[in-house]
Amino acid sequence: MTNPRQIAFVALRDVHKGAYADVALDRVLRKFKLPDSDRRLATELVYGSVRRLRTLDALIDQLATKKSHQQPPELRTILHLGFYQLRYQERIPPSAAVNTTVELAKENGFSGLTGFVNGLLRQYIRLAEKSPEPLQLPDNPVERLGILHSLPDWIIQVWLDQIGVAETEKLCEWMNQTPTIDLRINPLRTNLEQVATALESAGVLAQRIPNLPQALRLISSPGAMQNLPGFTEGWWVVQDASAQLVSHLLDPQPGEVVIDTCAAPGGKTTHIAELMQDQGKIWACDRTDSRLRKLQENARRLNLQSIEICTGDSRNLPQFYNIGDRLLLDAPCSGLGTLHRHADARWRQTPESSQELSQLQKQLLSHTSNFVKNGGVLVYATCTLHPAENEAVISEFLAENPQWQIEPLEPSSPYSVYSTPQGWLKVWPHRWDMDGFFMVRLRKTNDSG
């Protein structure tokens, strides 16, 4: 089995039974050795078909007499692969997309339906030749954007309420792009110029990211990350630009005690250590041992000594009361700011799961704020764009805890471009070309405990 489309089909079959897209793809790619170009194609077809699921179903609904949910599940998956190539893969000739999909049907138990598959895909090609948009779309803006950009209506509505139709459309387009890879260089071992030069000599181009002094964005395909120059020497770690912003907002200083309450897998923890010049103590807390091991591996590779591990639920841990100069609560969230990185996240989150997360976030904030000394700083951050998990959590906390106040950035700060009038920072991906994030710096003004 070395056909990338058959491999994509097998992975997608598992996804539609409930597997995570990245896990299903990894499992099948490990079984079969593929050339790089075929691996890339299989990966693109799997992630693309999962991401564009709603649009692809809408095409089946429009063109076939039986709706997508009435089709045999595996035939529906084969049709998704065909339509995905026709609609989104400009490098694949339409004839090749049709023929390979018909072949897939034949090889996977649908020999009797090859005529149906062929006819349906050719019908789409004819429509596409006549009109720039073959898909019939409803007038309602929520449904129109949801079908066209393949997102659930509720997510569209959450964004629409905040930024209106035109910007929501841009955000949807952004969320369907292939994600970039950003590096954070370790200033204790190297500098940006040295890393950029080493990468270039390995044939990988990188560029600076505005406002972020340690960030490089890879603009050509890097291959396996651990083979890049500087990996084993601890010169850099993979971390998205927006996530790097969080530790700069925390602004930890050498010699301080800093508590990172939801630390694993440790991107922000190790960044905090670098910003403190590895002097002081960072308590890295998380409930999951296996994820904390990943943090320890990263800390070792970056040669950082100031991080102490603590396994446990941050809604407990009374040993930390009043000891932190600074605290980071990078809260578990619905991830609506990073949907481009996780192909199936848009189908896994629901309005209910978002509400449950907001309750957890409130509990975490209420408990962990006790870990901060008088005069200390707490940064609350999420990678979602849902007010119930961001603005509402902070507003409720401040109403109940008058000793805490938002500390807005100085206008001269390079990060003030992301500031809002309320004093929190909000990164909209389509405006800044980086993951969606919310973050706010709070200061404890006096001790009422």
C-alpha positions in Angstrom: 0.0 0.0 0.0 2.1 2.9 -1.3 -0.7 4.9 -2.9 -1.0 8.2 -1.0 -4.8 8.4 -1.7 -5.4 4.9 -0.3 -3.4 5.8 2.8 -5.4 9.0 3.2 -8.6 6.9 2.8 -7.5 4.5 5.6 -6.7 7.4 7.9 -9.9 9.2 7.2 -11.9 6.0 7.8 -10.4 6.0 11.3 -11.1 9.7 11.8 -14.8 9.2 10.9 -14.9 6.4 13.6 -13.7 8.9 16.2 -9.9 8.9 16.0 -8.0 12.2 16.1 -6.8 13.2 12.6 -3.1 13.6 13.6 -3.1 10.2 15.4 -4.9 8.3 12.6 -2.5 9.8 10.0 0.6 9.1 12.0 -0.5 5.5 12.6 -0.9 4.8 8.9 2.2 6.7 7.8 4.4 4.7 10.2 3.2 1.4 8.7 4.2 2.3 5.2 7.4 3.9 3.9 6.4 6.6 1.5 8.6 9.1 -0.5 8.4 12.6 0.9 6.2 13.9 -1.9 3.6 11.1 -1.3 3.7 11.7 2.4 3.0 15.4 1.8 0.1 14.5 -0.5 -1.5 12.0 2.0 -1.1 14.5 4.8 -2.7 17.3 2.8 -5.6 15.1 1.7 -6.3 13.9 5.3 -6.1 17.3 7.0 -7.8 19.1 4.1 -10.7 16.6 4.0 -11.2 16.8 7.7 -11.0 20.6 7.7 -13.4 21.0 4.8 -15.8 18.4 5.9 -18.9 20.6 6.0 -18.2 22.0 2.5 -17.6 18.6 1.0 -20.8 17.2 2.6 -22.7 20.2 1.1 -21.4 19.3 -2.3 -22.7 15.7 -1.9 -26.0 17.0 -0.6 -26.3 19.3 -3.7 -25.3 16.9 -6.4 -26.4 13.4 -5.3 -30.0 12.3 -4.7 -29.0 10.8 -1.3 -27.7 13.3 1.2 -24.2 12.9 2.5 -25.3 11.3 5.8 -27.3 8.7 3.9 -24.3 7.5 1.9 -22.4 4.5 3.1 -19.7 6.0 5.4 -16.7 4.7 3.4 -18.2 5.9 0.1 -18.8 9.3 1.6 -15.1 9.4 2.6 -14.1 8.5 -1.0 -16.3 11.3 -2.4 -14.7 13.7 0.1 -11.3 12.9 -1.3 -12.4 13.4 -4.9 -14.2 16.7 -4.2 -11.4 18.0 -2.0 -8.9 17.5 -4.9 -11.2 19.1 -7.5 -12.0 22.1 -5.3 -8.9 22.8 -3.4 -5.9 21.1 -5.1 -5.0 23.3 -8.1 -1.9 21.2 -8.9 -3.9 18.0 -9.4 -5.5 17.9 -12.9 -9.3 17.3 -12.7 -9.0 14.2 -14.8 -6.4 12.7 -12.4 -8.6 13.6 -9.4 -11.6 11.8 -11.0 -9.8 8.7 -12.2 -7.9 8.1 -8.9 -11.2 8.5 -6.9 -13.0 6.0 -9.2 -10.0 3.7 -8.7 -10.4 4.1 -4.9 -14.1 3.2 -5.1 -13.2 0.1 -7.1 -10.4 -1.0 -4.6 -12.5 -0.5 -1.5 -15.7 -2.5 -2.2 -17.7 0.0 -4.4 -17.1 -1.5 -7.9 -20.8 -1.3 -8.6 -20.8 2.5 -7.8 -17.8 3.6 -9.9 -20.2 5.1 -12.5 -22.0 7.1 -9.8 -18.7 8.4 -8.4 -17.4 9.3 -11.9 -20.7 11.0 -12.8 -20.9 13.0 -9.5 -17.3 14.4 -9.8 -17.8 15.2 -13.5 -21.0 17.1 -12.7 -19.0 19.2 -10.3 -16.3 19.9 -13.0 -19.1 21.0 -15.4 -20.5 23.4 -12.8 -17.1 24.8 -12.0 -16.5 25.5 -15.7 -19.7 27.6 -15.9 -19.4 29.4 -12.5 -16.6 30.6 -10.2 -18.7 29.1 -7.3 -20.4 25.8 -8.1 -21.7 25.5 -4.5 -25.2 26.7 -3.9 -25.1 28.9 -0.7 -27.8 30.2 1.6 -28.4 33.9 2.1 -28.1 33.7 5.9 -24.6 35.0 6.6 -23.9 32.5 9.4 -24.8 29.5 7.3 -23.2 30.9 4.2 -19.9 31.4 5.9 -20.2 28.1 7.8 -20.8 26.1 4.6 -18.3 28.0 2.4 -15.5 27.9 4.9 -16.5 24.6 6.7 -17.0 25.7 10.3 -20.0 25.0 12.7 -22.6 27.8 12.8 -22.0 28.4 16.5 -18.3 29.3 16.0 -19.2 31.7 13.1 -21.7 33.3 15.4 -19.2 33.8 18.2 -16.8 35.6 15.8 -19.6 37.5 14.0 -20.8 39.0 17.2 -17.3 40.4 17.8 -16.0 41.6 14.5 -18.8 41.5 11.9 -19.3 39.7 8.6 -16.4 41.0 6.5 -13.7 40.4 9.1 -15.2 37.0 10.1 -14.9 35.9 6.5 -11.2 36.9 6.5 -10.7 35.0 9.8 -12.4 31.9 8.3 -10.1 32.0 5.3 -7.1 32.4 7.6 -8.2 29.4 9.7 -8.2 27.2 6.6 -4.5 27.9 5.7 -1.7 25.5 6.2 -0.1 26.6 9.6 3.3 28.2 9.6 6.2 27.0 11.9 7.7 29.6 14.2 10.9 29.1 16.3 11.8 30.8 19.5 15.6 31.1 19.8 17.3 30.6 23.1 19.3 33.8 23.9 21.3 32.0 26.5 22.9 29.8 23.8 22.7 31.8 20.6 21.1 34.8 18.7 18.7 35.3 15.8 21.4 36.0 13.2 23.4 32.8 14.1 20.2 30.6 13.9 19.0 32.3 10.6 22.4 31.8 9.0 22.6 28.1 10.1 19.1 27.4 8.8 19.9 29.1 5.5 23.0 27.0 5.1 20.7 23.9 5.5 18.5 25.3 2.7 15.7 26.5 5.1 14.7 30.2 4.9 13.4 32.1 7.9 12.3 35.6 8.6 11.9 37.9 11.6 8.5 38.5 13.2 7.7 42.1 14.1 7.6 42.9 17.9 9.1 39.6 19.0 12.8 39.7 19.7 13.3 35.9 19.8 11.0 34.8 16.9 11.8 33.4 13.5 9.2 32.1 11.0 10.2 29.3 8.6 9.2 30.3 5.1 10.4 27.1 3.4 9.7 23.5 4.1 12.0 22.3 7.0 11.6 18.5 6.8 12.1 16.8 10.2 12.6 19.4 12.8 15.1 17.4 14.9 17.5 17.3 11.8 17.7 21.1 11.6 20.9 22.8 12.8 20.8 23.9 16.4 18.2 21.4 17.6 20.5 19.2 19.7 22.5 22.3 20.9 19.4 23.8 22.4 19.5 26.9 20.2 15.7 27.0 19.6 12.3 25.5 20.3 9.2 25.4 18.1 6.7 28.0 19.5 4.1 30.1 17.8 4.6 33.8 17.8 1.4 34.5 19.8 2.4 32.0 22.5 5.8 33.9 22.7 3.9 37.1 23.4 2.5 35.6 26.6 5.8 35.3 28.5 6.9 38.8 27.4 3.6 40.1 28.9 4.5 38.2 32.2 7.9 39.9 32.1 9.7 37.7 34.6 12.9 39.0 36.2 16.1 37.2 37.3 15.9 35.8 40.8 12.1 35.8 41.1 9.8 32.9 42.0 7.5 32.2 39.1 4.6 29.7 39.0 3.4 28.3 35.7 0.2 26.6 36.7 -0.8 24.6 33.5 2.8 24.2 32.3 3.0 21.1 30.0 4.3 20.6 27.4 6.5 23.6 28.5 6.9 26.1 25.7 6.1 29.0 27.9 7.9 27.6 31.0 11.2 27.4 29.1 10.6 30.8 27.7 10.1 32.2 31.2 13.4 30.6 32.2 15.2 32.2 29.2 13.8 35.7 30.1 15.0 35.2 33.7 18.4 34.3 32.4 17.9 31.0 34.1 18.2 32.7 37.5 15.5 32.2 40.1 12.9 29.4 40.5 10.1 28.4 38.2 7.5 26.0 39.5 6.0 24.1 36.5 2.8 22.5 37.5 0.5 20.1 35.6 -1.8 17.2 36.2 -0.2 14.9 33.6 3.1 13.1 34.2 3.6 12.2 30.6 3.2 15.8 29.4 5.6 17.0 32.2 8.2 14.6 30.9 8.1 16.4 27.6 8.7 19.7 29.5 11.7 18.1 31.2 13.1 16.9 27.9 12.8 20.4 26.4 14.4 22.0 29.5 17.3 19.6 29.3 17.8 20.2 25.6 17.8 24.0 26.1 20.1 23.5 29.1 17.9 25.3 31.6 18.4 24.7 35.4 15.8 26.9 37.1 12.7 24.8 36.5 11.2 22.6 39.2 8.4 20.1 38.3 5.2 19.8 40.4 2.6 17.1 39.4 -0.9 18.0 40.6 -4.1 19.9 40.0 -3.6 23.7 40.3 -7.0 24.0 41.9 -5.3 22.5 45.0 -1.5 22.9 45.8 -1.8 24.9 49.1 2.0 24.8 49.4 2.2 27.7 46.9 0.1 30.2 48.8 1.6 33.7 48.7 5.0 32.6 47.4 4.9 33.7 43.7 6.3 37.0 42.4 4.6 36.2 39.1 2.2 33.5 38.0 1.1 32.3 34.5 -2.3 30.7 34.1 -2.2 29.5 30.5 -5.7 28.0 30.9 -7.2 25.0 29.1 -9.5 26.4 26.4 -11.6 25.6 23.3 -8.7 26.6 21.1 -10.8 28.6 18.6 -7.7 30.7 17.9 -5.7 27.7 16.6 -8.2 25.8 14.5 -5.8 25.8 11.5 -3.3 23.7 13.6 -5.8 21.1 14.7 -7.8 19.9 11.7 -10.6 18.3 13.7 -10.9 20.7 16.6 -13.7 22.7 15.0 -15.9 19.5 15.0 -14.9 18.4 18.5 -15.7 21.6 20.4 -19.4 22.6 21.1 -21.1 25.6 22.8 -21.5 23.2 25.8 -17.8 22.3 26.0 -16.9 26.0 25.8 -19.2 26.7 28.8 -17.7 23.8 30.8 -14.2 25.2 30.1 -15.2 28.6 31.2 -16.2 27.1 34.6 -12.9 25.3 34.9 -11.0 28.6 33.9 -12.9 30.5 36.7 -12.0 27.8 39.3 -8.3 27.8 38.2 -8.1 31.6 38.3 -9.8 31.8 41.7 -7.5 29.2 43.2 -4.2 30.1 41.6 -4.5 33.8 42.4 -3.8 32.8 46.0 -0.3 31.7 45.0 0.7 35.3 44.2 2.4 37.6 46.8 1.2 41.2 47.5 2.2 43.4 44.7 2.7 40.4 42.4 1.6 39.8 38.8 -0.7 37.2 37.3 -1.1 36.7 33.5 -4.2 34.9 32.3 -3.9 33.6 28.7 -5.9 31.4 26.3 -5.6 30.5 22.6 -9.3 30.9 22.1 -11.4 33.8 20.7 -14.5 33.1 22.7 -15.6 35.9 25.1 -17.1 33.4 27.6 -13.6 32.0 28.1 -11.8 35.3 28.1 -13.4 38.6 28.8 -16.2 37.1 30.9 -13.8 35.1 33.1 -11.7 38.1 33.8 -14.6 40.5 34.4 -16.2 38.1 36.9 -12.9 37.5 38.7 -12.2 41.2 39.1 -15.8 41.9 40.3 -15.2 39.3 43.1 -11.6 40.2 43.9 -11.2 44.0 44.3 -7.5 43.5 45.4 -6.7 42.6 41.8 -6.6 45.1 38.9 -5.8 45.0 35.2 -2.3 46.4 34.5 -2.5 47.8 31.0 0.7 48.0 28.9 2.5 51.3 28.5 1.7 52.9 25.1 5.5 52.7 24.3 5.5 48.9 24.7 6.1 47.0 21.4 3.2 44.7 22.4 0.7 47.6 22.9 -0.4 47.1 19.2 -2.4 44.1 20.4 -4.0 46.1 23.3 -7.7 46.8 23.7 -9.3 49.8 25.5 -10.1 47.5 28.4 -6.4 46.8 29.0 -6.3 43.2 27.8 -4.5 42.0 24.7 -6.3 40.2 21.9 -4.5 38.8 18.8 -6.9 38.4 15.8 -5.1 36.0 13.4 -6.2 37.6 10.2 -4.9 41.0 11.4 -1.5 39.9 12.7 -0.9 36.6 10.8 -0.4 34.6 14.0 -2.5 32.3 16.2 -5.5 33.8 17.9 -4.8 34.6 21.6 -6.2 36.5 24.6 -4.0 37.6 27.5 -4.2 40.0 30.3 -1.8 41.1 33.1 -3.3 41.5 36.6 -1.6 43.0 39.6 -2.5 42.2 43.3 -2.7 45.6 44.9 -3.1 44.7 48.6 -3.6 41.7 50.9 -7.2 41.1 51.8 -6.4 37.4 52.7 
